[in-house]
Amino acid sequence: MSGLTYAVVMLSVMAYITAIVVPSLLRRRCRVCGGRSPMDAPQCRKCGESFPDGM
Ligand SMILES: [Zn+2]
C-alpha cells in the first residue's frame, strides 16, 4: 500500500468518524429519559421534559 493510498484511507475514516460523532455533540441529552433532541428544541422529543435554560 502506497503512502498516498494510506493517507486517503485514513482521511476517509476520520471523516466518517467525525460525521458520526459531531451530530451527537450538537444534540442535547435528556436528563430524564436519555433521549437526544436538537439543540434548539425547548423540550425533549421523547418524554417532553423541558430543558433548563442556559445549556
Ligand atoms: Zn426525555
mmCIF file of the protein (N, C-alpha, C, O) and its ligand, coordinates in Angstrom:
data_MODEL
# 
_entry.id   MODEL 
# 
loop_
_entity.id 
_entity.type 
_entity.pdbx_number_of_molecules 
1 polymer     1 
2 non-polymer 1 
# 
_entity_poly.entity_id                      1 
_entity_poly.type                           'polypeptide(L)' 
_entity_poly.nstd_linkage                   no 
_entity_poly.nstd_monomer                   no 
_entity_poly.pdbx_seq_one_letter_code       MSGLTYAVVMLSVMAYITAIVVPSLLRRRCRVCGGRSPMDAPQCRKCGESFPDGM 
_entity_poly.pdbx_seq_one_letter_code_can   MSGLTYAVVMLSVMAYITAIVVPSLLRRRCRVCGGRSPMDAPQCRKCGESFPDGM 
_entity_poly.pdbx_strand_id                 A 
# 
loop_
_entity_poly_seq.entity_id 
_entity_poly_seq.num 
_entity_poly_seq.mon_id 
_entity_poly_seq.hetero 
1 1  MET n 
1 2  SER n 
1 3  GLY n 
1 4  LEU n 
1 5  THR n 
1 6  TYR n 
1 7  ALA n 
1 8  VAL n 
1 9  VAL n 
1 10 MET n 
1 11 LEU n 
1 12 SER n 
1 13 VAL n 
1 14 MET n 
1 15 ALA n 
1 16 TYR n 
1 17 ILE n 
1 18 THR n 
1 19 ALA n 
1 20 ILE n 
1 21 VAL n 
1 22 VAL n 
1 23 PRO n 
1 24 SER n 
1 25 LEU n 
1 26 LEU n 
1 27 ARG n 
1 28 ARG n 
1 29 ARG n 
1 30 CYS n 
1 31 ARG n 
1 32 VAL n 
1 33 CYS n 
1 34 GLY n 
1 35 GLY n 
1 36 ARG n 
1 37 SER n 
1 38 PRO n 
1 39 MET n 
1 40 ASP n 
1 41 ALA n 
1 42 PRO n 
1 43 GLN n 
1 44 CYS n 
1 45 ARG n 
1 46 LYS n 
1 47 CYS n 
1 48 GLY n 
1 49 GLU n 
1 50 SER n 
1 51 PHE n 
1 52 PRO n 
1 53 ASP n 
1 54 GLY n 
1 55 MET n 
# 
loop_
_struct_asym.id 
_struct_asym.entity_id 
A 1 
B 2 
# 
loop_
_chem_comp.id 
_chem_comp.type 
_chem_comp.mon_nstd_flag 
ALA 'L-peptide linking' y 
ARG 'L-peptide linking' y 
ASP 'L-peptide linking' y 
CYS 'L-peptide linking' y 
GLN 'L-peptide linking' y 
GLU 'L-peptide linking' y 
GLY 'peptide linking'   y 
ILE 'L-peptide linking' y 
LEU 'L-peptide linking' y 
LYS 'L-peptide linking' y 
MET 'L-peptide linking' y 
PHE 'L-peptide linking' y 
PRO 'L-peptide linking' y 
SER 'L-peptide linking' y 
THR 'L-peptide linking' y 
TYR 'L-peptide linking' y 
VAL 'L-peptide linking' y 
ZN  non-polymer         . 
# 
_pdbx_entity_nonpoly.entity_id   2 
_pdbx_entity_nonpoly.name        ? 
_pdbx_entity_nonpoly.comp_id     ZN 
# 
_pdbx_nonpoly_scheme.asym_id         B 
_pdbx_nonpoly_scheme.entity_id       2 
_pdbx_nonpoly_scheme.mon_id          ZN 
_pdbx_nonpoly_scheme.ndb_seq_num     1 
_pdbx_nonpoly_scheme.pdb_seq_num     101 
_pdbx_nonpoly_scheme.auth_seq_num    101 
_pdbx_nonpoly_scheme.pdb_mon_id      ZN 
_pdbx_nonpoly_scheme.auth_mon_id     ZN 
_pdbx_nonpoly_scheme.pdb_strand_id   A 
_pdbx_nonpoly_scheme.pdb_ins_code    . 
# 
loop_
_atom_site.group_PDB 
_atom_site.id 
_atom_site.type_symbol 
_atom_site.label_atom_id 
_atom_site.label_alt_id 
_atom_site.label_comp_id 
_atom_site.label_asym_id 
_atom_site.label_entity_id 
_atom_site.label_seq_id 
_atom_site.pdbx_PDB_ins_code 
_atom_site.Cartn_x 
_atom_site.Cartn_y 
_atom_site.Cartn_z 
_atom_site.occupancy 
_atom_site.B_iso_or_equiv 
_atom_site.pdbx_formal_charge 
_atom_site.auth_seq_id 
_atom_site.auth_comp_id 
_atom_site.auth_asym_id 
_atom_site.auth_atom_id 
_atom_site.pdbx_PDB_model_num 
ATOM   1   N  N  . MET A 1 1  ? 0.853   -1.208 0.000  1.00 0.00 ? 1   MET A N  1 
ATOM   2   C  CA . MET A 1 1  ? 0.000   0.000  0.000  1.00 0.00 ? 1   MET A CA 1 
ATOM   3   C  C  . MET A 1 1  ? 0.881   1.247  0.000  1.00 0.00 ? 1   MET A C  1 
ATOM   4   O  O  . MET A 1 1  ? 1.771   1.383  0.839  1.00 0.00 ? 1   MET A O  1 
ATOM   5   N  N  . SER A 1 2  ? 0.635   2.140  -0.927 1.00 0.00 ? 2   SER A N  1 
ATOM   6   C  CA . SER A 1 2  ? 1.453   3.345  -1.022 1.00 0.00 ? 2   SER A CA 1 
ATOM   7   C  C  . SER A 1 2  ? 1.073   4.339  0.067  1.00 0.00 ? 2   SER A C  1 
ATOM   8   O  O  . SER A 1 2  ? 0.025   4.214  0.702  1.00 0.00 ? 2   SER A O  1 
ATOM   9   N  N  . GLY A 1 3  ? 1.940   5.329  0.273  1.00 0.00 ? 3   GLY A N  1 
ATOM   10  C  CA . GLY A 1 3  ? 1.667   6.336  1.285  1.00 0.00 ? 3   GLY A CA 1 
ATOM   11  C  C  . GLY A 1 3  ? 0.434   7.149  0.963  1.00 0.00 ? 3   GLY A C  1 
ATOM   12  O  O  . GLY A 1 3  ? -0.322  7.528  1.859  1.00 0.00 ? 3   GLY A O  1 
ATOM   13  N  N  . LEU A 1 4  ? 0.228   7.419  -0.319 1.00 0.00 ? 4   LEU A N  1 
ATOM   14  C  CA . LEU A 1 4  ? -0.931  8.222  -0.720 1.00 0.00 ? 4   LEU A CA 1 
ATOM   15  C  C  . LEU A 1 4  ? -2.237  7.473  -0.443 1.00 0.00 ? 4   LEU A C  1 
ATOM   16  O  O  . LEU A 1 4  ? -3.200  8.050  0.061  1.00 0.00 ? 4   LEU A O  1 
ATOM   17  N  N  . THR A 1 5  ? -2.253  6.208  -0.775 1.00 0.00 ? 5   THR A N  1 
ATOM   18  C  CA . THR A 1 5  ? -3.448  5.403  -0.515 1.00 0.00 ? 5   THR A CA 1 
ATOM   19  C  C  . THR A 1 5  ? -3.741  5.355  0.980  1.00 0.00 ? 5   THR A C  1 
ATOM   20  O  O  . THR A 1 5  ? -4.892  5.465  1.401  1.00 0.00 ? 5   THR A O  1 
ATOM   21  N  N  . TYR A 1 6  ? -2.698  5.191  1.768  1.00 0.00 ? 6   TYR A N  1 
ATOM   22  C  CA . TYR A 1 6  ? -2.860  5.153  3.220  1.00 0.00 ? 6   TYR A CA 1 
ATOM   23  C  C  . TYR A 1 6  ? -3.449  6.461  3.726  1.00 0.00 ? 6   TYR A C  1 
ATOM   24  O  O  . TYR A 1 6  ? -4.340  6.459  4.575  1.00 0.00 ? 6   TYR A O  1 
ATOM   25  N  N  . ALA A 1 7  ? -2.946  7.591  3.199  1.00 0.00 ? 7   ALA A N  1 
ATOM   26  C  CA . ALA A 1 7  ? -3.449  8.899  3.629  1.00 0.00 ? 7   ALA A CA 1 
ATOM   27  C  C  . ALA A 1 7  ? -4.919  9.069  3.250  1.00 0.00 ? 7   ALA A C  1 
ATOM   28  O  O  . ALA A 1 7  ? -5.708  9.594  4.035  1.00 0.00 ? 7   ALA A O  1 
ATOM   29  N  N  . VAL A 1 8  ? -5.280  8.630  2.059  1.00 0.00 ? 8   VAL A N  1 
ATOM   30  C  CA . VAL A 1 8  ? -6.674  8.762  1.619  1.00 0.00 ? 8   VAL A CA 1 
ATOM   31  C  C  . VAL A 1 8  ? -7.589  7.914  2.493  1.00 0.00 ? 8   VAL A C  1 
ATOM   32  O  O  . VAL A 1 8  ? -8.672  8.351  2.883  1.00 0.00 ? 8   VAL A O  1 
ATOM   33  N  N  . VAL A 1 9  ? -7.143  6.700  2.796  1.00 0.00 ? 9   VAL A N  1 
ATOM   34  C  CA . VAL A 1 9  ? -7.964  5.815  3.626  1.00 0.00 ? 9   VAL A CA 1 
ATOM   35  C  C  . VAL A 1 9  ? -8.134  6.416  5.016  1.00 0.00 ? 9   VAL A C  1 
ATOM   36  O  O  . VAL A 1 9  ? -9.237  6.422  5.563  1.00 0.00 ? 9   VAL A O  1 
ATOM   37  N  N  . MET A 1 10 ? -7.045  6.919  5.587  1.00 0.00 ? 10  MET A N  1 
ATOM   38  C  CA . MET A 1 10 ? -7.121  7.492  6.930  1.00 0.00 ? 10  MET A CA 1 
ATOM   39  C  C  . MET A 1 10 ? -8.033  8.713  6.951  1.00 0.00 ? 10  MET A C  1 
ATOM   40  O  O  . MET A 1 10 ? -8.809  8.883  7.892  1.00 0.00 ? 10  MET A O  1 
ATOM   41  N  N  . LEU A 1 11 ? -7.954  9.555  5.943  1.00 0.00 ? 11  LEU A N  1 
ATOM   42  C  CA . LEU A 1 11 ? -8.820  10.730 5.869  1.00 0.00 ? 11  LEU A CA 1 
ATOM   43  C  C  . LEU A 1 11 ? -10.284 10.308 5.757  1.00 0.00 ? 11  LEU A C  1 
ATOM   44  O  O  . LEU A 1 11 ? -11.163 10.929 6.354  1.00 0.00 ? 11  LEU A O  1 
ATOM   45  N  N  . SER A 1 12 ? -10.535 9.257  4.993  1.00 0.00 ? 12  SER A N  1 
ATOM   46  C  CA . SER A 1 12 ? -11.905 8.773  4.834  1.00 0.00 ? 12  SER A CA 1 
ATOM   47  C  C  . SER A 1 12 ? -12.446 8.262  6.167  1.00 0.00 ? 12  SER A C  1 
ATOM   48  O  O  . SER A 1 12 ? -13.596 8.524  6.522  1.00 0.00 ? 12  SER A O  1 
ATOM   49  N  N  . VAL A 1 13 ? -11.608 7.532  6.900  1.00 0.00 ? 13  VAL A N  1 
ATOM   50  C  CA . VAL A 1 13 ? -12.030 7.010  8.199  1.00 0.00 ? 13  VAL A CA 1 
ATOM   51  C  C  . VAL A 1 13 ? -12.290 8.153  9.170  1.00 0.00 ? 13  VAL A C  1 
ATOM   52  O  O  . VAL A 1 13 ? -13.281 8.138  9.900  1.00 0.00 ? 13  VAL A O  1 
ATOM   53  N  N  . MET A 1 14 ? -11.407 9.141  9.180  1.00 0.00 ? 14  MET A N  1 
ATOM   54  C  CA . MET A 1 14 ? -11.576 10.282 10.088 1.00 0.00 ? 14  MET A CA 1 
ATOM   55  C  C  . MET A 1 14 ? -12.842 11.064 9.751  1.00 0.00 ? 14  MET A C  1 
ATOM   56  O  O  . MET A 1 14 ? -13.572 11.490 10.646 1.00 0.00 ? 14  MET A O  1 
ATOM   57  N  N  . ALA A 1 15 ? -13.099 11.251 8.455  1.00 0.00 ? 15  ALA A N  1 
ATOM   58  C  CA . ALA A 1 15 ? -14.303 11.968 8.034  1.00 0.00 ? 15  ALA A CA 1 
ATOM   59  C  C  . ALA A 1 15 ? -15.543 11.184 8.438  1.00 0.00 ? 15  ALA A C  1 
ATOM   60  O  O  . ALA A 1 15 ? -16.551 11.764 8.840  1.00 0.00 ? 15  ALA A O  1 
ATOM   61  N  N  . TYR A 1 16 ? -15.462 9.874  8.328  1.00 0.00 ? 16  TYR A N  1 
ATOM   62  C  CA . TYR A 1 16 ? -16.594 9.021  8.687  1.00 0.00 ? 16  TYR A CA 1 
ATOM   63  C  C  . TYR A 1 16 ? -16.870 9.117  10.186 1.00 0.00 ? 16  TYR A C  1 
ATOM   64  O  O  . TYR A 1 16 ? -18.021 9.257  10.600 1.00 0.00 ? 16  TYR A O  1 
ATOM   65  N  N  . ILE A 1 17 ? -15.823 9.043  10.993 1.00 0.00 ? 17  ILE A N  1 
ATOM   66  C  CA . ILE A 1 17 ? -15.977 9.131  12.443 1.00 0.00 ? 17  ILE A CA 1 
ATOM   67  C  C  . ILE A 1 17 ? -16.510 10.510 12.828 1.00 0.00 ? 17  ILE A C  1 
ATOM   68  O  O  . ILE A 1 17 ? -17.400 10.623 13.671 1.00 0.00 ? 17  ILE A O  1 
ATOM   69  N  N  . THR A 1 18 ? -15.967 11.550 12.212 1.00 0.00 ? 18  THR A N  1 
ATOM   70  C  CA . THR A 1 18 ? -16.426 12.909 12.507 1.00 0.00 ? 18  THR A CA 1 
ATOM   71  C  C  . THR A 1 18 ? -17.906 13.062 12.202 1.00 0.00 ? 18  THR A C  1 
ATOM   72  O  O  . THR A 1 18 ? -18.645 13.686 12.964 1.00 0.00 ? 18  THR A O  1 
ATOM   73  N  N  . ALA A 1 19 ? -18.332 12.493 11.091 1.00 0.00 ? 19  ALA A N  1 
ATOM   74  C  CA . ALA A 1 19 ? -19.734 12.605 10.684 1.00 0.00 ? 19  ALA A CA 1 
ATOM   75  C  C  . ALA A 1 19 ? -20.648 11.921 11.691 1.00 0.00 ? 19  ALA A C  1 
ATOM   76  O  O  . ALA A 1 19 ? -21.817 12.288 11.819 1.00 0.00 ? 19  ALA A O  1 
ATOM   77  N  N  . ILE A 1 20 ? -20.123 10.929 12.406 1.00 0.00 ? 20  ILE A N  1 
ATOM   78  C  CA . ILE A 1 20 ? -20.937 10.214 13.388 1.00 0.00 ? 20  ILE A CA 1 
ATOM   79  C  C  . ILE A 1 20 ? -20.911 10.936 14.732 1.00 0.00 ? 20  ILE A C  1 
ATOM   80  O  O  . ILE A 1 20 ? -21.944 11.059 15.391 1.00 0.00 ? 20  ILE A O  1 
ATOM   81  N  N  . VAL A 1 21 ? -19.731 11.416 15.141 1.00 0.00 ? 21  VAL A N  1 
ATOM   82  C  CA . VAL A 1 21 ? -19.564 11.983 16.476 1.00 0.00 ? 21  VAL A CA 1 
ATOM   83  C  C  . VAL A 1 21 ? -20.140 13.387 16.570 1.00 0.00 ? 21  VAL A C  1 
ATOM   84  O  O  . VAL A 1 21 ? -20.822 13.704 17.545 1.00 0.00 ? 21  VAL A O  1 
ATOM   85  N  N  . VAL A 1 22 ? -19.885 14.234 15.585 1.00 0.00 ? 22  VAL A N  1 
ATOM   86  C  CA . VAL A 1 22 ? -20.280 15.639 15.670 1.00 0.00 ? 22  VAL A CA 1 
ATOM   87  C  C  . VAL A 1 22 ? -21.787 15.835 15.862 1.00 0.00 ? 22  VAL A C  1 
ATOM   88  O  O  . VAL A 1 22 ? -22.179 16.611 16.733 1.00 0.00 ? 22  VAL A O  1 
ATOM   89  N  N  . PRO A 1 23 ? -22.639 15.171 15.097 1.00 0.00 ? 23  PRO A N  1 
ATOM   90  C  CA . PRO A 1 23 ? -24.069 15.373 15.303 1.00 0.00 ? 23  PRO A CA 1 
ATOM   91  C  C  . PRO A 1 23 ? -24.516 15.043 16.718 1.00 0.00 ? 23  PRO A C  1 
ATOM   92  O  O  . PRO A 1 23 ? -25.413 15.699 17.247 1.00 0.00 ? 23  PRO A O  1 
ATOM   93  N  N  . SER A 1 24 ? -23.911 14.045 17.337 1.00 0.00 ? 24  SER A N  1 
ATOM   94  C  CA . SER A 1 24 ? -24.308 13.685 18.693 1.00 0.00 ? 24  SER A CA 1 
ATOM   95  C  C  . SER A 1 24 ? -23.867 14.747 19.682 1.00 0.00 ? 24  SER A C  1 
ATOM   96  O  O  . SER A 1 24 ? -24.518 14.940 20.709 1.00 0.00 ? 24  SER A O  1 
ATOM   97  N  N  . LEU A 1 25 ? -22.751 15.453 19.389 1.00 0.00 ? 25  LEU A N  1 
ATOM   98  C  CA . LEU A 1 25 ? -22.287 16.517 20.275 1.00 0.00 ? 25  LEU A CA 1 
ATOM   99  C  C  . LEU A 1 25 ? -23.167 17.748 20.146 1.00 0.00 ? 25  LEU A C  1 
ATOM   100 O  O  . LEU A 1 25 ? -23.234 18.570 21.060 1.00 0.00 ? 25  LEU A O  1 
ATOM   101 N  N  . LEU A 1 26 ? -23.834 17.874 19.022 1.00 0.00 ? 26  LEU A N  1 
ATOM   102 C  CA . LEU A 1 26 ? -24.677 19.043 18.790 1.00 0.00 ? 26  LEU A CA 1 
ATOM   103 C  C  . LEU A 1 26 ? -26.103 18.809 19.272 1.00 0.00 ? 26  LEU A C  1 
ATOM   104 O  O  . LEU A 1 26 ? -26.987 19.635 19.047 1.00 0.00 ? 26  LEU A O  1 
ATOM   105 N  N  . ARG A 1 27 ? -26.314 17.701 19.921 1.00 0.00 ? 27  ARG A N  1 
ATOM   106 C  CA . ARG A 1 27 ? -27.655 17.416 20.427 1.00 0.00 ? 27  ARG A CA 1 
ATOM   107 C  C  . ARG A 1 27 ? -27.655 17.404 21.941 1.00 0.00 ? 27  ARG A C  1 
ATOM   108 O  O  . ARG A 1 27 ? -26.643 17.106 22.575 1.00 0.00 ? 27  ARG A O  1 
ATOM   109 N  N  . ARG A 1 28 ? -28.789 17.727 22.508 1.00 0.00 ? 28  ARG A N  1 
ATOM   110 C  CA . ARG A 1 28 ? -28.913 17.737 23.953 1.00 0.00 ? 28  ARG A CA 1 
ATOM   111 C  C  . ARG A 1 28 ? -29.389 16.371 24.413 1.00 0.00 ? 28  ARG A C  1 
ATOM   112 O  O  . ARG A 1 28 ? -30.205 15.712 23.767 1.00 0.00 ? 28  ARG A O  1 
ATOM   113 N  N  . ARG A 1 29 ? -28.846 15.973 25.554 1.00 0.00 ? 29  ARG A N  1 
ATOM   114 C  CA . ARG A 1 29 ? -29.243 14.684 26.092 1.00 0.00 ? 29  ARG A CA 1 
ATOM   115 C  C  . ARG A 1 29 ? -30.217 14.923 27.233 1.00 0.00 ? 29  ARG A C  1 
ATOM   116 O  O  . ARG A 1 29 ? -29.923 15.666 28.170 1.00 0.00 ? 29  ARG A O  1 
ATOM   117 N  N  . CYS A 1 30 ? -31.351 14.302 27.149 1.00 0.00 ? 30  CYS A N  1 
ATOM   118 C  CA . CYS A 1 30 ? -32.387 14.467 28.162 1.00 0.00 ? 30  CYS A CA 1 
ATOM   119 C  C  . CYS A 1 30 ? -31.929 13.833 29.470 1.00 0.00 ? 30  CYS A C  1 
ATOM   120 O  O  . CYS A 1 30 ? -31.418 12.713 29.481 1.00 0.00 ? 30  CYS A O  1 
ATOM   121 N  N  . ARG A 1 31 ? -32.115 14.557 30.574 1.00 0.00 ? 31  ARG A N  1 
ATOM   122 C  CA . ARG A 1 31 ? -31.683 14.030 31.871 1.00 0.00 ? 31  ARG A CA 1 
ATOM   123 C  C  . ARG A 1 31 ? -32.694 13.050 32.441 1.00 0.00 ? 31  ARG A C  1 
ATOM   124 O  O  . ARG A 1 31 ? -32.415 12.369 33.428 1.00 0.00 ? 31  ARG A O  1 
ATOM   125 N  N  . VAL A 1 32 ? -33.853 12.977 31.833 1.00 0.00 ? 32  VAL A N  1 
ATOM   126 C  CA . VAL A 1 32 ? -34.887 12.070 32.329 1.00 0.00 ? 32  VAL A CA 1 
ATOM   127 C  C  . VAL A 1 32 ? -34.859 10.736 31.591 1.00 0.00 ? 32  VAL A C  1 
ATOM   128 O  O  . VAL A 1 32 ? -34.741 9.676  32.206 1.00 0.00 ? 32  VAL A O  1 
ATOM   129 N  N  . CYS A 1 33 ? -34.967 10.801 30.279 1.00 0.00 ? 33  CYS A N  1 
ATOM   130 C  CA . CYS A 1 33 ? -35.076 9.560  29.508 1.00 0.00 ? 33  CYS A CA 1 
ATOM   131 C  C  . CYS A 1 33 ? -33.804 9.250  28.730 1.00 0.00 ? 33  CYS A C  1 
ATOM   132 O  O  . CYS A 1 33 ? -33.654 8.147  28.203 1.00 0.00 ? 33  CYS A O  1 
ATOM   133 N  N  . GLY A 1 34 ? -32.880 10.221 28.654 1.00 0.00 ? 34  GLY A N  1 
ATOM   134 C  CA . GLY A 1 34 ? -31.630 9.975  27.947 1.00 0.00 ? 34  GLY A CA 1 
ATOM   135 C  C  . GLY A 1 34 ? -31.745 10.140 26.446 1.00 0.00 ? 34  GLY A C  1 
ATOM   136 O  O  . GLY A 1 34 ? -30.774 9.930  25.719 1.00 0.00 ? 34  GLY A O  1 
ATOM   137 N  N  . GLY A 1 35 ? -32.911 10.509 25.981 1.00 0.00 ? 35  GLY A N  1 
ATOM   138 C  CA . GLY A 1 35 ? -33.089 10.718 24.547 1.00 0.00 ? 35  GLY A CA 1 
ATOM   139 C  C  . GLY A 1 35 ? -32.399 11.981 24.088 1.00 0.00 ? 35  GLY A C  1 
ATOM   140 O  O  . GLY A 1 35 ? -32.191 12.906 24.874 1.00 0.00 ? 35  GLY A O  1 
ATOM   141 N  N  . ARG A 1 36 ? -32.047 12.020 22.823 1.00 0.00 ? 36  ARG A N  1 
ATOM   142 C  CA . ARG A 1 36 ? -31.349 13.190 22.289 1.00 0.00 ? 36  ARG A CA 1 
ATOM   143 C  C  . ARG A 1 36 ? -32.295 14.025 21.445 1.00 0.00 ? 36  ARG A C  1 
ATOM   144 O  O  . ARG A 1 36 ? -33.100 13.503 20.673 1.00 0.00 ? 36  ARG A O  1 
ATOM   145 N  N  . SER A 1 37 ? -32.177 15.338 21.614 1.00 0.00 ? 37  SER A N  1 
ATOM   146 C  CA . SER A 1 37 ? -33.012 16.264 20.863 1.00 0.00 ? 37  SER A CA 1 
ATOM   147 C  C  . SER A 1 37 ? -32.125 17.348 20.284 1.00 0.00 ? 37  SER A C  1 
ATOM   148 O  O  . SER A 1 37 ? -31.022 17.565 20.787 1.00 0.00 ? 37  SER A O  1 
ATOM   149 N  N  . PRO A 1 38 ? -32.567 18.032 19.248 1.00 0.00 ? 38  PRO A N  1 
ATOM   150 C  CA . PRO A 1 38 ? -31.777 19.121 18.662 1.00 0.00 ? 38  PRO A CA 1 
ATOM   151 C  C  . PRO A 1 38 ? -31.508 20.214 19.684 1.00 0.00 ? 38  PRO A C  1 
ATOM   152 O  O  . PRO A 1 38 ? -32.262 20.394 20.640 1.00 0.00 ? 38  PRO A O  1 
ATOM   153 N  N  . MET A 1 39 ? -30.402 20.949 19.457 1.00 0.00 ? 39  MET A N  1 
ATOM   154 C  CA . MET A 1 39 ? -30.004 21.990 20.397 1.00 0.00 ? 39  MET A CA 1 
ATOM   155 C  C  . MET A 1 39 ? -31.075 23.064 20.555 1.00 0.00 ? 39  MET A C  1 
ATOM   156 O  O  . MET A 1 39 ? -31.194 23.667 21.621 1.00 0.00 ? 39  MET A O  1 
ATOM   157 N  N  . ASP A 1 40 ? -31.849 23.304 19.512 1.00 0.00 ? 40  ASP A N  1 
ATOM   158 C  CA . ASP A 1 40 ? -32.835 24.373 19.578 1.00 0.00 ? 40  ASP A CA 1 
ATOM   159 C  C  . ASP A 1 40 ? -34.187 23.883 20.078 1.00 0.00 ? 40  ASP A C  1 
ATOM   160 O  O  . ASP A 1 40 ? -35.149 24.650 20.133 1.00 0.00 ? 40  ASP A O  1 
ATOM   161 N  N  . ALA A 1 41 ? -34.260 22.618 20.437 1.00 0.00 ? 41  ALA A N  1 
ATOM   162 C  CA . ALA A 1 41 ? -35.530 22.092 20.931 1.00 0.00 ? 41  ALA A CA 1 
ATOM   163 C  C  . ALA A 1 41 ? -35.769 22.576 22.366 1.00 0.00 ? 41  ALA A C  1 
ATOM   164 O  O  . ALA A 1 41 ? -34.879 22.450 23.207 1.00 0.00 ? 41  ALA A O  1 
ATOM   165 N  N  . PRO A 1 42 ? -36.941 23.122 22.657 1.00 0.00 ? 42  PRO A N  1 
ATOM   166 C  CA . PRO A 1 42 ? -37.235 23.611 24.001 1.00 0.00 ? 42  PRO A CA 1 
ATOM   167 C  C  . PRO A 1 42 ? -37.484 22.486 24.988 1.00 0.00 ? 42  PRO A C  1 
ATOM   168 O  O  . PRO A 1 42 ? -37.381 22.689 26.197 1.00 0.00 ? 42  PRO A O  1 
ATOM   169 N  N  . GLN A 1 43 ? -37.805 21.322 24.496 1.00 0.00 ? 43  GLN A N  1 
ATOM   170 C  CA . GLN A 1 43 ? -38.062 20.200 25.396 1.00 0.00 ? 43  GLN A CA 1 
ATOM   171 C  C  . GLN A 1 43 ? -37.723 18.887 24.709 1.00 0.00 ? 43  GLN A C  1 
ATOM   172 O  O  . GLN A 1 43 ? -37.528 18.829 23.495 1.00 0.00 ? 43  GLN A O  1 
ATOM   173 N  N  . CYS A 1 44 ? -37.659 17.841 25.514 1.00 0.00 ? 44  CYS A N  1 
ATOM   174 C  CA . CYS A 1 44 ? -37.291 16.527 24.994 1.00 0.00 ? 44  CYS A CA 1 
ATOM   175 C  C  . CYS A 1 44 ? -38.319 16.053 23.979 1.00 0.00 ? 44  CYS A C  1 
ATOM   176 O  O  . CYS A 1 44 ? -39.526 16.212 24.159 1.00 0.00 ? 44  CYS A O  1 
ATOM   177 N  N  . ARG A 1 45 ? -37.803 15.468 22.912 1.00 0.00 ? 45  ARG A N  1 
ATOM   178 C  CA . ARG A 1 45 ? -38.713 14.970 21.886 1.00 0.00 ? 45  ARG A CA 1 
ATOM   179 C  C  . ARG A 1 45 ? -39.365 13.660 22.296 1.00 0.00 ? 45  ARG A C  1 
ATOM   180 O  O  . ARG A 1 45 ? -40.417 13.288 21.776 1.00 0.00 ? 45  ARG A O  1 
ATOM   181 N  N  . LYS A 1 46 ? -38.740 12.973 23.219 1.00 0.00 ? 46  LYS A N  1 
ATOM   182 C  CA . LYS A 1 46 ? -39.261 11.654 23.600 1.00 0.00 ? 46  LYS A CA 1 
ATOM   183 C  C  . LYS A 1 46 ? -40.265 11.750 24.735 1.00 0.00 ? 46  LYS A C  1 
ATOM   184 O  O  . LYS A 1 46 ? -41.380 11.240 24.631 1.00 0.00 ? 46  LYS A O  1 
ATOM   185 N  N  . CYS A 1 47 ? -39.863 12.412 25.831 1.00 0.00 ? 47  CYS A N  1 
ATOM   186 C  CA . CYS A 1 47 ? -40.716 12.400 27.018 1.00 0.00 ? 47  CYS A CA 1 
ATOM   187 C  C  . CYS A 1 47 ? -41.323 13.764 27.306 1.00 0.00 ? 47  CYS A C  1 
ATOM   188 O  O  . CYS A 1 47 ? -42.210 13.871 28.153 1.00 0.00 ? 47  CYS A O  1 
ATOM   189 N  N  . GLY A 1 48 ? -40.870 14.806 26.625 1.00 0.00 ? 48  GLY A N  1 
ATOM   190 C  CA . GLY A 1 48 ? -41.474 16.121 26.817 1.00 0.00 ? 48  GLY A CA 1 
ATOM   191 C  C  . GLY A 1 48 ? -40.877 16.908 27.960 1.00 0.00 ? 48  GLY A C  1 
ATOM   192 O  O  . GLY A 1 48 ? -41.346 18.006 28.261 1.00 0.00 ? 48  GLY A O  1 
ATOM   193 N  N  . GLU A 1 49 ? -39.841 16.367 28.615 1.00 0.00 ? 49  GLU A N  1 
ATOM   194 C  CA . GLU A 1 49 ? -39.190 17.090 29.706 1.00 0.00 ? 49  GLU A CA 1 
ATOM   195 C  C  . GLU A 1 49 ? -38.551 18.359 29.151 1.00 0.00 ? 49  GLU A C  1 
ATOM   196 O  O  . GLU A 1 49 ? -37.819 18.308 28.163 1.00 0.00 ? 49  GLU A O  1 
ATOM   197 N  N  . SER A 1 50 ? -38.824 19.483 29.780 1.00 0.00 ? 50  SER A N  1 
ATOM   198 C  CA . SER A 1 50 ? -38.257 20.739 29.294 1.00 0.00 ? 50  SER A CA 1 
ATOM   199 C  C  . SER A 1 50 ? -36.816 20.860 29.730 1.00 0.00 ? 50  SER A C  1 
ATOM   200 O  O  . SER A 1 50 ? -36.459 20.487 30.847 1.00 0.00 ? 50  SER A O  1 
ATOM   201 N  N  . PHE A 1 51 ? -35.985 21.385 28.840 1.00 0.00 ? 51  PHE A N  1 
ATOM   202 C  CA . PHE A 1 51 ? -34.557 21.550 29.146 1.00 0.00 ? 51  PHE A CA 1 
ATOM   203 C  C  . PHE A 1 51 ? -34.353 22.826 29.949 1.00 0.00 ? 51  PHE A C  1 
ATOM   204 O  O  . PHE A 1 51 ? -35.020 23.830 29.696 1.00 0.00 ? 51  PHE A O  1 
ATOM   205 N  N  . PRO A 1 52 ? -33.440 22.798 30.914 1.00 0.00 ? 52  PRO A N  1 
ATOM   206 C  CA . PRO A 1 52 ? -33.129 24.011 31.660 1.00 0.00 ? 52  PRO A CA 1 
ATOM   207 C  C  . PRO A 1 52 ? -32.485 25.043 30.763 1.00 0.00 ? 52  PRO A C  1 
ATOM   208 O  O  . PRO A 1 52 ? -31.782 24.699 29.814 1.00 0.00 ? 52  PRO A O  1 
ATOM   209 N  N  . ASP A 1 53 ? -32.719 26.285 31.055 1.00 0.00 ? 53  ASP A N  1 
ATOM   210 C  CA . ASP A 1 53 ? -32.145 27.358 30.244 1.00 0.00 ? 53  ASP A CA 1 
ATOM   211 C  C  . ASP A 1 53 ? -30.639 27.424 30.437 1.00 0.00 ? 53  ASP A C  1 
ATOM   212 O  O  . ASP A 1 53 ? -30.112 27.018 31.473 1.00 0.00 ? 53  ASP A O  1 
ATOM   213 N  N  . GLY A 1 54 ? -29.969 27.933 29.441 1.00 0.00 ? 54  GLY A N  1 
ATOM   214 C  CA . GLY A 1 54 ? -28.529 28.166 29.557 1.00 0.00 ? 54  GLY A CA 1 
ATOM   215 C  C  . GLY A 1 54 ? -27.700 26.938 29.278 1.00 0.00 ? 54  GLY A C  1 
ATOM   216 O  O  . GLY A 1 54 ? -26.497 26.958 29.541 1.00 0.00 ? 54  GLY A O  1 
ATOM   217 N  N  . MET A 1 55 ? -28.267 25.883 28.764 1.00 0.00 ? 55  MET A N  1 
ATOM   218 C  CA . MET A 1 55 ? -27.482 24.715 28.443 1.00 0.00 ? 55  MET A CA 1 
ATOM   219 C  C  . MET A 1 55 ? -27.391 24.518 26.937 1.00 0.00 ? 55  MET A C  1 
ATOM   220 O  O  . MET A 1 55 ? -26.759 23.568 26.475 1.00 0.00 ? 55  MET A O  1 
HETATM 221 ZN ZN . ZN  B 2 .  ? -36.683 12.897 27.713 1.00 0.00 2 101 ZN  A ZN 1 
# 
